[in-house]
């Protein structure tokens, strides 16, 4: 399932760059990491594909592999 991440209150969409690159989502505190695919990226956010988007917290960190 694809999940879009962007800055709160952001109305105008920034230009997105298509990537389809593997990445990692690290949760607050950095104790857990989950694989994802970064579908596209912009200065204001990213679109990710992950197995279970329901388990994501409000804040996370994205790292590229």
DAVEN-V429952 format. One record per residue. N is the residue number from 1. RES is the residue in one letter. PSI is psi in degrees with one decimal (NA if undefined). OMEGA is omega in radians with two decimals (NA if undefined). NEAR is the number of other C-alpha atoms within 10 Angstrom. Layout:
# DAVEN-V429952
n->N res->RES psi->PSI omega->OMEGA near->NEAR
n->N res->RES psi->PSI omega->OMEGA near->NEAR
This chain:
# DAVEN-V429952
n->1 res->X psi->137.3 omega->3.14 near->9
n->2 res->X psi->139.8 omega->3.14 near->15
n->3 res->X psi->128.8 omega->3.09 near->16
n->4 res->X psi->131.3 omega->3.10 near->13
n->5 res->X psi->127.4 omega->3.11 near->15
n->6 res->X psi->170.2 omega->-3.14 near->17
n->7 res->X psi->137.9 omega->3.11 near->10
n->8 res->X psi->140.3 omega->3.11 near->8
n->9 res->X psi->0.7 omega->-3.13 near->6
n->10 res->X psi->117.8 omega->-3.10 near->10
n->11 res->X psi->-43.9 omega->-3.12 near->8
n->12 res->X psi->130.2 omega->-3.12 near->7
n->13 res->X psi->131.7 omega->3.06 near->11
n->14 res->X psi->159.5 omega->3.12 near->13
n->15 res->X psi->128.5 omega->-3.11 near->11
n->16 res->X psi->143.2 omega->3.10 near->15
n->17 res->X psi->123.8 omega->3.13 near->12
n->18 res->X psi->130.5 omega->-3.09 near->13
n->19 res->X psi->-56.1 omega->-3.00 near->13
n->20 res->X psi->52.4 omega->-3.08 near->15
n->21 res->X psi->139.9 omega->3.08 near->13
n->22 res->X psi->146.7 omega->3.11 near->15
n->23 res->X psi->-178.3 omega->3.13 near->20
n->24 res->X psi->138.2 omega->3.01 near->19
n->25 res->X psi->121.6 omega->3.06 near->20
n->26 res->X psi->134.3 omega->-3.10 near->18
n->27 res->X psi->164.9 omega->-3.10 near->17
n->28 res->X psi->130.1 omega->-3.08 near->13
n->29 res->X psi->-16.5 omega->3.08 near->8
n->30 res->X psi->15.8 omega->-3.08 near->10
n->31 res->X psi->-24.4 omega->-3.11 near->7
n->32 res->X psi->142.7 omega->3.09 near->10
n->33 res->X psi->139.3 omega->3.12 near->16
n->34 res->X psi->138.1 omega->3.12 near->14
n->35 res->X psi->151.7 omega->3.08 near->18
n->36 res->X psi->173.9 omega->3.00 near->21
n->37 res->X psi->125.8 omega->3.10 near->19
n->38 res->X psi->108.4 omega->-3.08 near->24
n->39 res->X psi->-46.2 omega->3.06 near->20
n->40 res->X psi->164.8 omega->-3.00 near->18
n->41 res->X psi->142.2 omega->3.04 near->20
n->42 res->X psi->178.7 omega->3.12 near->14
n->43 res->X psi->-16.2 omega->-3.10 near->12
n->44 res->X psi->-1.8 omega->-3.14 near->15
n->45 res->X psi->-171.6 omega->-3.13 near->17
n->46 res->X psi->153.5 omega->3.02 near->20
n->47 res->X psi->123.4 omega->-3.05 near->20
n->48 res->X psi->152.5 omega->2.96 near->25
n->49 res->X psi->125.4 omega->3.12 near->19
n->50 res->X psi->162.2 omega->-3.11 near->19
n->51 res->X psi->-46.4 omega->-3.06 near->12
n->52 res->X psi->88.3 omega->-3.11 near->11
n->53 res->X psi->-14.9 omega->-3.11 near->12
n->54 res->X psi->-16.1 omega->-3.09 near->9
n->55 res->X psi->8.4 omega->-3.13 near->7
n->56 res->X psi->138.5 omega->3.05 near->14
n->57 res->X psi->175.5 omega->3.13 near->9
n->58 res->X psi->-32.9 omega->-3.14 near->8
n->59 res->X psi->135.9 omega->3.07 near->9
n->60 res->X psi->169.9 omega->3.11 near->14
n->61 res->X psi->137.8 omega->-3.14 near->12
n->62 res->X psi->129.7 omega->3.10 near->17
n->63 res->X psi->143.8 omega->3.11 near->13
n->64 res->X psi->143.6 omega->3.13 near->12
n->65 res->X psi->NA omega->NA near->9
